[in-house]
Amino acid sequence: MADTFDHAPQVWNAAQLREAIKDLPDDTPIHIGVAEDPGSFDGYRESVLVDAHHVENWWPATSTTPERTETEKAMTLFADWKADRYDLLD
């Protein structure tokens, strides 16, 4: 059996985000560093915040888990690659 890494990041809530950006001017772009591996920001890829949506997550049944009845309301922030020139992918 392979070794595993128990990854349990502290997910920020809206109050923590508001506190972190409270002194930024309104026109400040928001950049996001996406970890290359769980918990590792040594080699992160920088993205830019482009959108946000209220979402409601639910968990359907799988072959090993019954459908969960609870839902989770959250805000999902969407990030894209920074503006630049990139090779087209076929």
Jmol script that loads the backbone (N, CA, C; Angstrom):
load data "model"
ATOM      1  N   MET A   1       0.835  -1.180   0.000  1.00  0.00           N
ATOM      2  CA  MET A   1       0.000   0.000   0.000  1.00  0.00           C
ATOM      3  C   MET A   1       0.884   1.250   0.000  1.00  0.00           C
ATOM      4  N   ALA A   2       0.505   2.244  -0.768  1.00  0.00           N
ATOM      5  CA  ALA A   2       1.284   3.474  -0.877  1.00  0.00           C
ATOM      6  C   ALA A   2       1.089   4.347   0.360  1.00  0.00           C
ATOM      7  N   ASP A   3       2.120   5.134   0.662  1.00  0.00           N
ATOM      8  CA  ASP A   3       1.996   6.101   1.744  1.00  0.00           C
ATOM      9  C   ASP A   3       0.990   7.170   1.336  1.00  0.00           C
ATOM     10  N   THR A   4       0.281   7.711   2.314  1.00  0.00           N
ATOM     11  CA  THR A   4      -0.678   8.778   2.032  1.00  0.00           C
ATOM     12  C   THR A   4      -0.339  10.006   2.848  1.00  0.00           C
ATOM     13  N   PHE A   5      -0.864  11.117   2.429  1.00  0.00           N
ATOM     14  CA  PHE A   5      -0.670  12.396   3.091  1.00  0.00           C
ATOM     15  C   PHE A   5      -2.049  12.908   3.469  1.00  0.00           C
ATOM     16  N   ASP A   6      -2.312  13.048   4.760  1.00  0.00           N
ATOM     17  CA  ASP A   6      -3.603  13.526   5.234  1.00  0.00           C
ATOM     18  C   ASP A   6      -3.627  15.043   5.086  1.00  0.00           C
ATOM     19  N   HIS A   7      -4.305  15.510   4.048  1.00  0.00           N
ATOM     20  CA  HIS A   7      -4.327  16.939   3.712  1.00  0.00           C
ATOM     21  C   HIS A   7      -5.622  17.556   4.236  1.00  0.00           C
ATOM     22  N   ALA A   8      -5.533  18.455   5.207  1.00  0.00           N
ATOM     23  CA  ALA A   8      -6.704  19.096   5.804  1.00  0.00           C
ATOM     24  C   ALA A   8      -6.453  20.600   5.929  1.00  0.00           C
ATOM     25  N   PRO A   9      -6.501  21.327   4.795  1.00  0.00           N
ATOM     26  CA  PRO A   9      -6.225  22.760   4.859  1.00  0.00           C
ATOM     27  C   PRO A   9      -7.303  23.505   5.626  1.00  0.00           C
ATOM     28  N   GLN A  10      -6.950  24.630   6.205  1.00  0.00           N
ATOM     29  CA  GLN A  10      -7.893  25.505   6.888  1.00  0.00           C
ATOM     30  C   GLN A  10      -8.546  26.369   5.821  1.00  0.00           C
ATOM     31  N   VAL A  11      -9.795  26.097   5.508  1.00  0.00           N
ATOM     32  CA  VAL A  11     -10.511  26.833   4.476  1.00  0.00           C
ATOM     33  C   VAL A  11     -10.987  28.158   5.056  1.00  0.00           C
ATOM     34  N   TRP A  12     -10.626  29.242   4.398  1.00  0.00           N
ATOM     35  CA  TRP A  12     -11.018  30.568   4.881  1.00  0.00           C
ATOM     36  C   TRP A  12     -12.511  30.797   4.727  1.00  0.00           C
ATOM     37  N   ASN A  13     -13.051  31.607   5.630  1.00  0.00           N
ATOM     38  CA  ASN A  13     -14.436  32.045   5.490  1.00  0.00           C
ATOM     39  C   ASN A  13     -14.431  33.496   4.992  1.00  0.00           C
ATOM     40  N   ALA A  14     -15.614  34.032   4.728  1.00  0.00           N
ATOM     41  CA  ALA A  14     -15.727  35.382   4.177  1.00  0.00           C
ATOM     42  C   ALA A  14     -15.122  36.432   5.101  1.00  0.00           C
ATOM     43  N   ALA A  15     -15.289  36.273   6.406  1.00  0.00           N
ATOM     44  CA  ALA A  15     -14.738  37.250   7.357  1.00  0.00           C
ATOM     45  C   ALA A  15     -13.214  37.293   7.278  1.00  0.00           C
ATOM     46  N   GLN A  16     -12.568  36.148   7.145  1.00  0.00           N
ATOM     47  CA  GLN A  16     -11.104  36.117   7.035  1.00  0.00           C
ATOM     48  C   GLN A  16     -10.637  36.794   5.745  1.00  0.00           C
ATOM     49  N   LEU A  17     -11.344  36.557   4.656  1.00  0.00           N
ATOM     50  CA  LEU A  17     -10.980  37.200   3.391  1.00  0.00           C
ATOM     51  C   LEU A  17     -11.178  38.709   3.471  1.00  0.00           C
ATOM     52  N   ARG A  18     -12.318  39.157   4.013  1.00  0.00           N
ATOM     53  CA  ARG A  18     -12.554  40.599   4.157  1.00  0.00           C
ATOM     54  C   ARG A  18     -11.468  41.253   4.997  1.00  0.00           C
ATOM     55  N   GLU A  19     -11.066  40.601   6.083  1.00  0.00           N
ATOM     56  CA  GLU A  19     -10.027  41.149   6.952  1.00  0.00           C
ATOM     57  C   GLU A  19      -8.704  41.260   6.196  1.00  0.00           C
ATOM     58  N   ALA A  20      -8.380  40.254   5.406  1.00  0.00           N
ATOM     59  CA  ALA A  20      -7.106  40.245   4.676  1.00  0.00           C
ATOM     60  C   ALA A  20      -7.031  41.342   3.617  1.00  0.00           C
ATOM     61  N   ILE A  21      -8.172  41.719   3.038  1.00  0.00           N
ATOM     62  CA  ILE A  21      -8.141  42.698   1.948  1.00  0.00           C
ATOM     63  C   ILE A  21      -8.731  44.049   2.336  1.00  0.00           C
ATOM     64  N   LYS A  22      -8.999  44.267   3.608  1.00  0.00           N
ATOM     65  CA  LYS A  22      -9.704  45.480   4.045  1.00  0.00           C
ATOM     66  C   LYS A  22      -8.991  46.777   3.659  1.00  0.00           C
ATOM     67  N   ASP A  23      -7.686  46.784   3.585  1.00  0.00           N
ATOM     68  CA  ASP A  23      -6.950  48.023   3.289  1.00  0.00           C
ATOM     69  C   ASP A  23      -6.570  48.170   1.815  1.00  0.00           C
ATOM     70  N   LEU A  24      -6.956  47.215   0.980  1.00  0.00           N
ATOM     71  CA  LEU A  24      -6.618  47.311  -0.445  1.00  0.00           C
ATOM     72  C   LEU A  24      -7.526  48.313  -1.143  1.00  0.00           C
ATOM     73  N   PRO A  25      -6.981  49.100  -2.066  1.00  0.00           N
ATOM     74  CA  PRO A  25      -7.833  49.971  -2.883  1.00  0.00           C
ATOM     75  C   PRO A  25      -8.810  49.108  -3.698  1.00  0.00           C
ATOM     76  N   ASP A  26      -9.973  49.653  -4.008  1.00  0.00           N
ATOM     77  CA  ASP A  26     -11.008  48.895  -4.711  1.00  0.00           C
ATOM     78  C   ASP A  26     -10.574  48.376  -6.073  1.00  0.00           C
ATOM     79  N   ASP A  27      -9.633  49.032  -6.729  1.00  0.00           N
ATOM     80  CA  ASP A  27      -9.232  48.610  -8.070  1.00  0.00           C
ATOM     81  C   ASP A  27      -8.012  47.682  -8.079  1.00  0.00           C
ATOM     82  N   THR A  28      -7.649  47.131  -6.921  1.00  0.00           N
ATOM     83  CA  THR A  28      -6.505  46.226  -6.835  1.00  0.00           C
ATOM     84  C   THR A  28      -6.852  44.861  -7.422  1.00  0.00           C
ATOM     85  N   PRO A  29      -6.108  44.388  -8.443  1.00  0.00           N
ATOM     86  CA  PRO A  29      -6.357  43.037  -8.963  1.00  0.00           C
ATOM     87  C   PRO A  29      -6.022  41.989  -7.901  1.00  0.00           C
ATOM     88  N   ILE A  30      -6.753  40.898  -7.909  1.00  0.00           N
ATOM     89  CA  ILE A  30      -6.521  39.808  -6.959  1.00  0.00           C
ATOM     90  C   ILE A  30      -5.840  38.662  -7.706  1.00  0.00           C
ATOM     91  N   HIS A  31      -4.651  38.290  -7.254  1.00  0.00           N
ATOM     92  CA  HIS A  31      -3.906  37.166  -7.815  1.00  0.00           C
ATOM     93  C   HIS A  31      -4.017  35.995  -6.851  1.00  0.00           C
ATOM     94  N   ILE A  32      -4.042  34.787  -7.392  1.00  0.00           N
ATOM     95  CA  ILE A  32      -4.201  33.584  -6.595  1.00  0.00           C
ATOM     96  C   ILE A  32      -3.047  32.646  -6.922  1.00  0.00           C
ATOM     97  N   GLY A  33      -2.364  32.141  -5.892  1.00  0.00           N
ATOM     98  CA  GLY A  33      -1.318  31.140  -6.092  1.00  0.00           C
ATOM     99  C   GLY A  33      -1.896  29.763  -5.852  1.00  0.00           C
ATOM    100  N   VAL A  34      -1.916  28.922  -6.876  1.00  0.00           N
ATOM    101  CA  VAL A  34      -2.490  27.578  -6.782  1.00  0.00           C
ATOM    102  C   VAL A  34      -1.374  26.580  -6.497  1.00  0.00           C
ATOM    103  N   ALA A  35      -1.509  25.839  -5.418  1.00  0.00           N
ATOM    104  CA  ALA A  35      -0.481  24.873  -5.025  1.00  0.00           C
ATOM    105  C   ALA A  35      -0.284  23.827  -6.120  1.00  0.00           C
ATOM    106  N   GLU A  36       0.968  23.530  -6.412  1.00  0.00           N
ATOM    107  CA  GLU A  36       1.273  22.490  -7.403  1.00  0.00           C
ATOM    108  C   GLU A  36       1.014  21.098  -6.832  1.00  0.00           C
ATOM    109  N   ASP A  37       1.261  20.923  -5.549  1.00  0.00           N
ATOM    110  CA  ASP A  37       0.990  19.675  -4.835  1.00  0.00           C
ATOM    111  C   ASP A  37       0.251  20.040  -3.558  1.00  0.00           C
ATOM    112  N   PRO A  38      -0.509  19.124  -2.961  1.00  0.00           N
ATOM    113  CA  PRO A  38      -1.246  19.449  -1.735  1.00  0.00           C
ATOM    114  C   PRO A  38      -0.344  20.076  -0.678  1.00  0.00           C
ATOM    115  N   GLY A  39      -0.695  21.270  -0.233  1.00  0.00           N
ATOM    116  CA  GLY A  39       0.042  21.945   0.831  1.00  0.00           C
ATOM    117  C   GLY A  39       1.362  22.565   0.433  1.00  0.00           C
ATOM    118  N   SER A  40       1.733  22.516  -0.844  1.00  0.00           N
ATOM    119  CA  SER A  40       3.036  23.017  -1.287  1.00  0.00           C
ATOM    120  C   SER A  40       2.873  24.230  -2.190  1.00  0.00           C
ATOM    121  N   PHE A  41       3.342  25.381  -1.698  1.00  0.00           N
ATOM    122  CA  PHE A  41       3.294  26.595  -2.499  1.00  0.00           C
ATOM    123  C   PHE A  41       4.679  26.980  -3.007  1.00  0.00           C
ATOM    124  N   ASP A  42       5.648  26.064  -2.903  1.00  0.00           N
ATOM    125  CA  ASP A  42       6.999  26.343  -3.397  1.00  0.00           C
ATOM    126  C   ASP A  42       7.006  26.526  -4.907  1.00  0.00           C
ATOM    127  N   GLY A  43       6.180  25.779  -5.620  1.00  0.00           N
ATOM    128  CA  GLY A  43       6.135  25.865  -7.071  1.00  0.00           C
ATOM    129  C   GLY A  43       4.756  26.220  -7.564  1.00  0.00           C
ATOM    130  N   TYR A  44       4.102  27.197  -6.937  1.00  0.00           N
ATOM    131  CA  TYR A  44       2.722  27.512  -7.309  1.00  0.00           C
ATOM    132  C   TYR A  44       2.631  28.198  -8.663  1.00  0.00           C
ATOM    133  N   ARG A  45       1.459  28.035  -9.295  1.00  0.00           N
ATOM    134  CA  ARG A  45       1.159  28.740 -10.536  1.00  0.00           C
ATOM    135  C   ARG A  45       0.272  29.926 -10.187  1.00  0.00           C
ATOM    136  N   GLU A  46       0.640  31.100 -10.654  1.00  0.00           N
ATOM    137  CA  GLU A  46      -0.123  32.303 -10.353  1.00  0.00           C
ATOM    138  C   GLU A  46      -1.294  32.438 -11.322  1.00  0.00           C
ATOM    139  N   SER A  47      -2.472  32.659 -10.766  1.00  0.00           N
ATOM    140  CA  SER A  47      -3.678  32.887 -11.550  1.00  0.00           C
ATOM    141  C   SER A  47      -4.279  34.212 -11.117  1.00  0.00           C
ATOM    142  N   VAL A  48      -5.298  34.670 -11.852  1.00  0.00           N
ATOM    143  CA  VAL A  48      -5.989  35.900 -11.492  1.00  0.00           C
ATOM    144  C   VAL A  48      -7.460  35.582 -11.239  1.00  0.00           C
ATOM    145  N   LEU A  49      -8.044  36.294 -10.296  1.00  0.00           N
ATOM    146  CA  LEU A  49      -9.454  36.128  -9.975  1.00  0.00           C
ATOM    147  C   LEU A  49     -10.283  36.741 -11.093  1.00  0.00           C
ATOM    148  N   VAL A  50     -11.222  35.966 -11.662  1.00  0.00           N
ATOM    149  CA  VAL A  50     -12.014  36.465 -12.783  1.00  0.00           C
ATOM    150  C   VAL A  50     -13.520  36.442 -12.537  1.00  0.00           C
ATOM    151  N   ASP A  51     -13.991  35.729 -11.504  1.00  0.00           N
ATOM    152  CA  ASP A  51     -15.428  35.645 -11.283  1.00  0.00           C
ATOM    153  C   ASP A  51     -15.700  35.003  -9.924  1.00  0.00           C
ATOM    154  N   ALA A  52     -16.937  35.099  -9.482  1.00  0.00           N
ATOM    155  CA  ALA A  52     -17.360  34.466  -8.235  1.00  0.00           C
ATOM    156  C   ALA A  52     -18.839  34.113  -8.341  1.00  0.00           C
ATOM    157  N   HIS A  53     -19.212  32.961  -7.795  1.00  0.00           N
ATOM    158  CA  HIS A  53     -20.611  32.519  -7.826  1.00  0.00           C
ATOM    159  C   HIS A  53     -20.988  31.894  -6.495  1.00  0.00           C
ATOM    160  N   HIS A  54     -22.218  32.143  -6.076  1.00  0.00           N
ATOM    161  CA  HIS A  54     -22.768  31.407  -4.936  1.00  0.00           C
ATOM    162  C   HIS A  54     -23.078  30.009  -5.447  1.00  0.00           C
ATOM    163  N   VAL A  55     -22.702  29.016  -4.694  1.00  0.00           N
ATOM    164  CA  VAL A  55     -22.949  27.626  -5.096  1.00  0.00           C
ATOM    165  C   VAL A  55     -23.582  26.867  -3.946  1.00  0.00           C
ATOM    166  N   GLU A  56     -24.251  25.789  -4.296  1.00  0.00           N
ATOM    167  CA  GLU A  56     -24.794  24.877  -3.289  1.00  0.00           C
ATOM    168  C   GLU A  56     -24.308  23.490  -3.661  1.00  0.00           C
ATOM    169  N   ASN A  57     -23.441  22.937  -2.834  1.00  0.00           N
ATOM    170  CA  ASN A  57     -22.879  21.618  -3.088  1.00  0.00           C
ATOM    171  C   ASN A  57     -23.777  20.544  -2.486  1.00  0.00           C
ATOM    172  N   TRP A  58     -23.917  19.435  -3.195  1.00  0.00           N
ATOM    173  CA  TRP A  58     -24.614  18.275  -2.677  1.00  0.00           C
ATOM    174  C   TRP A  58     -23.843  17.058  -3.143  1.00  0.00           C
ATOM    175  N   TRP A  59     -24.047  15.966  -2.478  1.00  0.00           N
ATOM    176  CA  TRP A  59     -23.256  14.777  -2.731  1.00  0.00           C
ATOM    177  C   TRP A  59     -24.166  13.624  -3.131  1.00  0.00           C
ATOM    178  N   PRO A  60     -24.167  13.246  -4.413  1.00  0.00           N
ATOM    179  CA  PRO A  60     -25.013  12.124  -4.853  1.00  0.00           C
ATOM    180  C   PRO A  60     -24.458  10.786  -4.376  1.00  0.00           C
ATOM    181  N   ALA A  61     -25.286   9.780  -4.477  1.00  0.00           N
ATOM    182  CA  ALA A  61     -24.863   8.437  -4.083  1.00  0.00           C
ATOM    183  C   ALA A  61     -23.762   7.935  -5.013  1.00  0.00           C
ATOM    184  N   THR A  62     -22.861   7.155  -4.452  1.00  0.00           N
ATOM    185  CA  THR A  62     -21.835   6.472  -5.247  1.00  0.00           C
ATOM    186  C   THR A  62     -21.948   4.993  -4.956  1.00  0.00           C
ATOM    187  N   SER A  63     -21.084   4.211  -5.545  1.00  0.00           N
ATOM    188  CA  SER A  63     -21.140   2.757  -5.320  1.00  0.00           C
ATOM    189  C   SER A  63     -20.798   2.387  -3.883  1.00  0.00           C
ATOM    190  N   THR A  64     -20.114   3.279  -3.162  1.00  0.00           N
ATOM    191  CA  THR A  64     -19.718   2.958  -1.789  1.00  0.00           C
ATOM    192  C   THR A  64     -20.353   3.869  -0.737  1.00  0.00           C
ATOM    193  N   THR A  65     -21.025   4.931  -1.154  1.00  0.00           N
ATOM    194  CA  THR A  65     -21.577   5.896  -0.207  1.00  0.00           C
ATOM    195  C   THR A  65     -23.004   6.258  -0.614  1.00  0.00           C
ATOM    196  N   PRO A  66     -23.948   6.221   0.325  1.00  0.00           N
ATOM    197  CA  PRO A  66     -25.319   6.634  -0.027  1.00  0.00           C
ATOM    198  C   PRO A  66     -25.375   8.149  -0.256  1.00  0.00           C
ATOM    199  N   GLU A  67     -26.441   8.604  -0.919  1.00  0.00           N
ATOM    200  CA  GLU A  67     -26.599  10.044  -1.149  1.00  0.00           C
ATOM    201  C   GLU A  67     -26.693  10.758   0.190  1.00  0.00           C
ATOM    202  N   ARG A  68     -25.986  11.883   0.292  1.00  0.00           N
ATOM    203  CA  ARG A  68     -26.036  12.669   1.525  1.00  0.00           C
ATOM    204  C   ARG A  68     -27.162  13.676   1.401  1.00  0.00           C
ATOM    205  N   THR A  69     -27.901  13.875   2.471  1.00  0.00           N
ATOM    206  CA  THR A  69     -29.059  14.765   2.418  1.00  0.00           C
ATOM    207  C   THR A  69     -28.688  16.217   2.677  1.00  0.00           C
ATOM    208  N   GLU A  70     -27.561  16.469   3.323  1.00  0.00           N
ATOM    209  CA  GLU A  70     -27.195  17.851   3.617  1.00  0.00           C
ATOM    210  C   GLU A  70     -26.593  18.524   2.387  1.00  0.00           C
ATOM    211  N   THR A  71     -26.647  19.823   2.373  1.00  0.00           N
ATOM    212  CA  THR A  71     -26.004  20.604   1.328  1.00  0.00           C
ATOM    213  C   THR A  71     -25.083  21.602   1.998  1.00  0.00           C
ATOM    214  N   GLU A  72     -24.216  22.199   1.209  1.00  0.00           N
ATOM    215  CA  GLU A  72     -23.285  23.190   1.723  1.00  0.00           C
ATOM    216  C   GLU A  72     -23.384  24.412   0.825  1.00  0.00           C
ATOM    217  N   LYS A  73     -23.751  25.547   1.395  1.00  0.00           N
ATOM    218  CA  LYS A  73     -23.799  26.787   0.629  1.00  0.00           C
ATOM    219  C   LYS A  73     -22.444  27.465   0.769  1.00  0.00           C
ATOM    220  N   ALA A  74     -21.911  27.912  -0.352  1.00  0.00           N
ATOM    221  CA  ALA A  74     -20.569  28.493  -0.337  1.00  0.00           C
ATOM    222  C   ALA A  74     -20.424  29.484  -1.481  1.00  0.00           C
ATOM    223  N   MET A  75     -19.309  30.161  -1.491  1.00  0.00           N
ATOM    224  CA  MET A  75     -18.937  31.053  -2.577  1.00  0.00           C
ATOM    225  C   MET A  75     -17.741  30.420  -3.271  1.00  0.00           C
ATOM    226  N   THR A  76     -17.818  30.275  -4.580  1.00  0.00           N
ATOM    227  CA  THR A  76     -16.696  29.751  -5.341  1.00  0.00           C
ATOM    228  C   THR A  76     -16.077  30.890  -6.140  1.00  0.00           C
ATOM    229  N   LEU A  77     -14.776  31.092  -5.940  1.00  0.00           N
ATOM    230  CA  LEU A  77     -14.026  32.093  -6.687  1.00  0.00           C
ATOM    231  C   LEU A  77     -13.374  31.396  -7.873  1.00  0.00           C
ATOM    232  N   PHE A  78     -13.500  31.981  -9.051  1.00  0.00           N
ATOM    233  CA  PHE A  78     -12.944  31.383 -10.248  1.00  0.00           C
ATOM    234  C   PHE A  78     -11.689  32.129 -10.669  1.00  0.00           C
ATOM    235  N   ALA A  79     -10.633  31.376 -10.942  1.00  0.00           N
ATOM    236  CA  ALA A  79      -9.355  31.951 -11.354  1.00  0.00           C
ATOM    237  C   ALA A  79      -9.017  31.449 -12.759  1.00  0.00           C
ATOM    238  N   ASP A  80      -8.298  32.283 -13.492  1.00  0.00           N
ATOM    239  CA  ASP A  80      -7.854  31.925 -14.837  1.00  0.00           C
ATOM    240  C   ASP A  80      -6.368  32.238 -14.931  1.00  0.00           C
ATOM    241  N   TRP A  81      -5.732  31.813 -15.998  1.00  0.00           N
ATOM    242  CA  TRP A  81      -4.332  32.131 -16.216  1.00  0.00           C
ATOM    243  C   TRP A  81      -4.183  33.640 -16.376  1.00  0.00           C
ATOM    244  N   LYS A  82      -3.041  34.167 -15.985  1.00  0.00           N
ATOM    245  CA  LYS A  82      -2.759  35.599 -16.159  1.00  0.00           C
ATOM    246  C   LYS A  82      -2.769  35.953 -17.638  1.00  0.00           C
ATOM    247  N   ALA A  83      -3.049  37.214 -17.932  1.00  0.00           N
ATOM    248  CA  ALA A  83      -3.022  37.676 -19.319  1.00  0.00           C
ATOM    249  C   ALA A  83      -1.604  37.545 -19.865  1.00  0.00           C
ATOM    250  N   ASP A  84      -1.465  36.928 -21.021  1.00  0.00           N
ATOM    251  CA  ASP A  84      -0.175  36.713 -21.672  1.00  0.00           C
ATOM    252  C   ASP A  84      -0.456  36.029 -23.003  1.00  0.00           C
ATOM    253  N   ARG A  85       0.570  35.643 -23.708  1.00  0.00           N
ATOM    254  CA  ARG A  85       0.415  34.860 -24.931  1.00  0.00           C
ATOM    255  C   ARG A  85       0.748  33.414 -24.601  1.00  0.00           C
ATOM    256  N   TYR A  86      -0.121  32.509 -25.044  1.00  0.00           N
ATOM    257  CA  TYR A  86       0.060  31.086 -24.770  1.00  0.00           C
ATOM    258  C   TYR A  86      -0.094  30.296 -26.060  1.00  0.00           C
ATOM    259  N   ASP A  87       0.586  29.165 -26.155  1.00  0.00           N
ATOM    260  CA  ASP A  87       0.425  28.268 -27.312  1.00  0.00           C
ATOM    261  C   ASP A  87      -0.998  27.716 -27.306  1.00  0.00           C
ATOM    262  N   LEU A  88      -1.598  27.640 -28.506  1.00  0.00           N
ATOM    263  CA  LEU A  88      -2.912  27.013 -28.649  1.00  0.00           C
ATOM    264  C   LEU A  88      -2.747  25.513 -28.487  1.00  0.00           C
ATOM    265  N   LEU A  89      -3.668  24.895 -27.793  1.00  0.00           N
ATOM    266  CA  LEU A  89      -3.660  23.448 -27.654  1.00  0.00           C
ATOM    267  C   LEU A  89      -4.587  22.856 -28.699  1.00  0.00           C
ATOM    268  N   ASP A  90      -4.178  21.745 -29.309  1.00  0.00           N
ATOM    269  CA  ASP A  90      -5.038  21.086 -30.319  1.00  0.00           C
ATOM    270  C   ASP A  90      -6.161  20.355 -29.658  1.00  0.00           C
TER     271      ASP A  90
END
end "model"
wireframe off; spacefill off
backbone 0.3
color backbone group
